[in-house]
Amino acid sequence: MSENSSVAPGVPPAERLLNLVIALVNASVSMTKQQIRRGVAGYGDAPSVEAFERMFERDKDTLRSLGVPVVTVDAGGHSDDVGYRIDNEAYALPPVDLTSAEWGVLALAAQLWGDKALRTDMSRAMTKLRAAGAAQGEDDALAGLAPRVRAVGDAYGPLLDAVTERRTVRFRYRAASTGVLATRQVEPWRIAVRGGGWYLVGRDVDRQAPRVFRLSRIEGRVRVGQVPAAFAVPDHVDVDAALGTAGQERVAVLAVVPERASAVRARAVAVPAGAADLPAPSDRELVAVPFRSVTTLAEELAGYADAVLVLDPPDLRADVVRRLEAAAALADVPRQGGTAGTGEGAEHG
């Protein structure tokens, strides 16, 4: 007999589990099976004792697998006297005592989840943590910090499920280099966030090779395959190498408007010898920052528009210019005094 045939209409399994937890937590001593069947919503309409037994045993095992300590209380008499309760000492959350810096990190992490699908859960979690302990100093720890991770988008949920269950996915993807929209079939391995964006790392089935896809370039619905465990994930997936963030470290030399680009300044190192010979406006300050990925740093610097001018290296400068030209074209900004990408104004990143 299926579970659906033994569950009271309108009481889904998840709700029945929650009802059982609430009942066992609040039981003064313990609850017998008979008391559970009579008093916990979701069990009373089981068509037979056997159906109830199967349902209860399954639920009890599920709770224990989730870390809920359901214990058996043997009264020493008839089997009907055996009771069940939850060990509140093992189940309760201990007092939360976080430093101001730790609270700041948690709050900053919560801000990353600006996506509509996850924002409510994060808000509830932070409210519960604040109720469990004083969060003095959280604002101080956050001062001057702003996460640059963009919203996850609708593709994140289906892709995460597919990664977890190893199901293939199909989606429409717009290539960054050509702008062409095409259907891709992928074996998803990992989801990662780098340089302010979310990426899927996996094997492109049609191209028979590993590929990286930016979630923001996925258009429309992600279709998840019906077959779980449809492929094997490599033992070691080097996400940084796949995203091009594991290259040799270099130093970028920038000319920055005073009191601007504080996040860049926070990572600054000593300006290399010879940087003073680079052509830079006299009203700007030289700032040197280490980097590994041209793409990642170029995307960040382009966001500062004319507050940051890239002096060196040339490939980073060219990537920033390309992004600004693309942004200007999309916005259909009138160009005066020449073509965008020439002269100092086009070099600002």
C-alpha positions in Angstrom: 0.0 0.0 0.0 1.4 3.4 -0.9 1.9 6.2 1.6 -0.6 8.4 -0.2 -3.4 5.9 0.5 -2.7 6.0 4.2 -2.2 9.7 4.8 -5.0 11.9 5.8 -6.1 14.1 2.9 -4.5 17.5 3.0 -1.6 16.5 5.4 1.6 16.2 3.3 4.5 14.0 4.7 6.6 17.1 5.5 3.8 18.6 7.6 3.2 15.3 9.3 6.9 15.1 10.3 6.8 18.6 11.7 3.7 17.7 13.7 5.5 14.7 15.1 8.5 16.7 16.1 6.4 19.3 17.9 4.4 16.6 19.7 7.5 14.7 20.9 9.4 17.9 21.9 6.5 19.0 24.1 5.7 15.6 25.6 6.1 15.7 29.4 7.6 12.2 29.5 7.0 10.3 26.2 4.3 9.3 23.8 3.2 5.8 23.0 2.3 4.8 19.4 -1.4 4.8 20.3 -1.1 8.4 21.6 0.7 9.4 18.5 -1.9 7.9 16.2 -4.7 9.6 18.1 -3.1 13.0 18.8 -0.7 13.8 15.9 -2.3 15.2 12.8 -1.5 13.0 9.8 -1.7 9.6 11.5 -5.3 9.3 12.6 -6.8 8.4 9.3 -4.4 5.5 8.5 -6.7 2.8 7.2 -5.2 0.1 9.4 -2.8 -0.5 12.3 -0.2 -2.0 9.9 -0.4 1.1 7.7 0.1 3.3 10.7 3.1 1.2 11.9 4.8 1.5 8.5 4.2 5.2 8.3 5.5 5.9 11.9 8.6 3.7 11.5 9.4 5.4 8.2 8.9 8.9 9.8 11.0 8.0 12.8 13.9 6.8 10.6 13.6 9.9 8.5 13.9 12.2 11.6 16.9 10.4 12.9 18.6 10.6 9.5 18.0 14.4 9.7 19.7 14.6 13.1 16.6 14.7 15.2 17.3 12.6 18.3 14.2 10.4 18.6 14.7 8.1 21.6 12.8 5.1 22.8 11.5 4.9 26.3 10.9 1.4 27.6 8.6 1.3 30.5 9.5 -2.3 31.2 6.0 -3.6 30.7 3.9 -4.5 27.8 5.1 -3.5 24.3 2.2 -1.0 24.1 3.8 1.0 26.9 6.9 1.7 24.9 7.1 5.5 24.4 9.0 7.9 22.2 10.4 11.4 22.9 13.0 13.8 21.6 16.1 14.4 23.6 15.8 18.1 24.0 19.3 18.6 25.4 20.8 17.0 22.3 18.3 18.7 19.9 18.3 22.3 21.2 20.6 24.9 19.7 23.3 25.9 22.3 23.7 29.6 23.1 25.0 31.6 20.2 28.0 33.8 21.1 29.5 35.4 18.1 32.0 38.3 17.9 31.2 41.4 16.1 33.4 40.4 13.2 31.7 37.0 13.0 28.3 38.7 12.9 29.5 41.0 10.2 30.7 38.1 8.1 27.3 36.3 8.5 25.4 39.5 7.6 27.6 40.2 4.6 27.1 36.6 3.4 23.4 36.9 3.8 23.4 40.0 1.5 24.9 37.9 -1.3 21.7 36.0 -1.6 19.7 38.9 -3.1 17.9 36.4 -5.4 14.2 36.4 -4.7 14.0 32.6 -4.3 16.5 32.6 -1.4 16.1 36.0 0.2 13.2 35.0 2.5 15.0 32.0 3.9 18.2 34.1 4.6 16.1 36.8 6.3 14.5 34.3 8.6 17.8 32.7 9.4 19.4 36.0 10.4 16.3 37.0 12.5 16.6 33.7 14.4 20.4 34.2 15.0 19.8 37.7 16.2 17.2 36.5 18.6 19.6 33.8 19.9 22.4 36.3 20.7 23.2 40.0 20.7 24.6 41.2 17.4 26.3 44.4 18.6 28.9 45.7 16.3 27.4 44.1 13.2 27.1 47.4 11.4 30.6 48.4 12.3 32.0 45.2 10.9 30.1 45.9 7.6 31.2 49.5 7.3 32.8 50.1 3.9 32.0 46.6 2.6 29.6 45.8 -0.3 29.2 42.4 -1.8 29.6 42.3 -5.6 27.9 38.9 -6.2 24.9 39.4 -8.5 21.6 37.7 -8.0 21.6 34.0 -8.7 18.6 33.9 -11.0 16.0 31.3 -11.9 18.6 28.8 -13.3 20.3 28.3 -9.9 17.7 26.0 -8.3 17.3 23.5 -11.1 21.0 23.4 -11.7 21.8 22.8 -8.0 19.3 19.9 -7.9 20.9 18.5 -11.1 24.4 18.8 -9.6 23.3 17.0 -6.4 21.4 14.2 -8.2 23.8 14.0 -11.2 21.1 14.6 -13.8 21.8 16.1 -17.3 20.5 19.5 -18.1 19.5 21.4 -21.3 19.2 25.1 -21.6 19.5 28.0 -24.0 22.8 29.8 -23.6 24.1 33.1 -25.2 27.8 33.0 -25.8 29.8 35.9 -24.5 32.1 36.1 -27.5 29.6 35.9 -30.3 26.2 36.6 -28.7 24.8 33.5 -30.4 22.0 31.8 -28.6 22.1 28.0 -28.8 20.8 25.0 -26.9 23.4 23.3 -24.7 23.2 19.8 -23.2 25.5 19.5 -20.1 26.5 17.1 -17.4 26.7 19.5 -14.4 29.6 19.0 -12.0 29.9 22.1 -9.8 28.3 25.6 -9.3 30.8 28.3 -8.2 30.9 32.0 -7.6 33.9 34.0 -8.8 34.4 37.7 -9.5 30.9 38.7 -8.7 29.2 36.1 -11.0 27.8 32.5 -10.7 29.1 29.8 -13.0 28.3 26.2 -13.9 31.2 23.9 -14.5 30.5 20.7 -16.4 30.9 18.6 -19.5 29.3 19.8 -22.7 27.8 16.6 -24.2 27.7 17.8 -27.8 31.3 19.1 -27.7 32.6 16.2 -25.6 34.6 18.5 -23.4 34.5 20.4 -20.1 33.0 23.9 -20.4 32.0 26.8 -18.1 28.7 28.6 -18.4 27.8 31.8 -16.7 24.3 31.6 -15.1 23.4 35.1 -16.1 23.7 34.1 -19.8 21.2 31.2 -19.5 17.9 32.3 -21.1 14.6 30.6 -20.4 13.9 27.4 -18.5 16.6 24.9 -17.5 15.3 21.4 -18.3 16.5 18.7 -16.0 16.8 15.1 -17.1 14.6 12.4 -15.6 17.4 9.9 -14.9 19.4 10.3 -11.6 23.1 9.3 -11.5 23.2 9.6 -15.2 27.0 10.4 -15.3 30.1 10.2 -13.2 31.7 13.4 -11.9 35.6 13.4 -12.1 37.3 12.8 -8.8 38.9 16.2 -8.8 37.2 19.2 -10.5 39.6 22.2 -10.4 37.0 25.0 -10.5 39.7 27.8 -10.4 41.5 26.3 -13.4 38.2 25.9 -15.3 37.3 29.5 -14.7 40.8 30.7 -15.5 41.4 32.0 -12.0 44.5 29.8 -11.2 47.0 31.5 -13.6 50.2 33.1 -12.6 49.8 36.1 -10.3 50.5 39.5 -11.9 50.2 43.1 -10.7 48.0 45.7 -12.4 48.9 49.4 -12.2 45.9 51.7 -12.1 45.4 55.5 -12.0 42.5 56.0 -9.5 40.5 59.1 -8.7 41.2 60.1 -5.0 38.8 58.5 -2.5 37.3 56.2 -5.2 37.4 52.4 -5.7 37.9 51.6 -2.0 37.5 47.9 -2.6 40.4 48.0 -5.1 42.5 50.1 -2.7 41.9 47.5 0.1 43.9 44.9 -2.0 46.7 47.3 -3.0 50.4 46.4 -2.9 53.5 48.4 -3.4 53.6 50.1 -6.7 56.3 48.4 -8.9 59.5 50.2 -9.9 59.1 52.0 -13.2 55.3 52.5 -12.8 56.0 56.3 -12.4 57.0 56.3 -16.1 53.6 55.2 -17.2 51.4 58.0 -18.6 48.8 58.9 -16.0 46.8 62.0 -15.3 48.4 64.2 -12.6 45.2 64.4 -10.5 45.1 60.6 -10.0 46.8 58.2 -7.6 48.8 55.2 -8.6 47.4 52.0 -7.2 48.8 48.5 -7.8 46.7 45.3 -7.2 47.6 41.7 -7.7 45.4 39.5 -9.9 45.4 36.1 -11.6 42.4 36.3 -13.9 42.2 39.1 -16.5 38.5 38.4 -17.0 37.6 38.7 -13.3 39.6 41.9 -12.7 38.5 43.5 -16.0 34.8 42.9 -15.0 35.4 44.6 -11.7 37.3 47.6 -13.0 34.8 48.2 -15.8 32.2 48.7 -13.1 34.1 51.8 -11.8 33.7 53.6 -15.2 35.9 56.7 -15.3 37.1 56.4 -11.7 39.8 53.9 -12.6 42.2 54.1 -15.6 44.2 50.9 -16.4 47.9 51.7 -17.1 49.3 48.2 -17.2 49.3 45.4 -18.3 48.1 45.9 -21.9 45.9 42.8 -22.0 43.9 43.9 -18.9 43.6 47.4 -20.4 42.3 46.0 -23.7 39.7 43.8 -21.9 38.4 46.7 -19.9 38.1 48.9 -23.0 36.2 46.1 -24.8 33.7 45.9 -22.0 33.2 49.6 -21.8 32.7 49.8 -25.6 30.2 47.0 -25.4 28.3 48.8 -22.6 28.3 52.0 -24.6 26.9 50.3 -27.6 24.2 48.6 -25.6 23.2 51.9 -24.1 23.4 53.6 -27.5 25.4 56.5 -26.0 26.2 59.3 -28.5 29.9 59.4 -29.2 31.6 62.7 -29.4 35.1 63.6 -30.4 35.9 60.2 -32.1 35.2 56.5 -31.7 34.8 55.0 -28.3 37.9 53.0 -27.4 40.4 55.7 -28.5 41.9 58.3 -26.3 42.0 58.5 -22.5 38.3 58.5 -21.9 37.9 55.0 -23.5 40.6 53.5 -21.4 38.9 54.2 -18.0 38.0 51.0 -16.3 
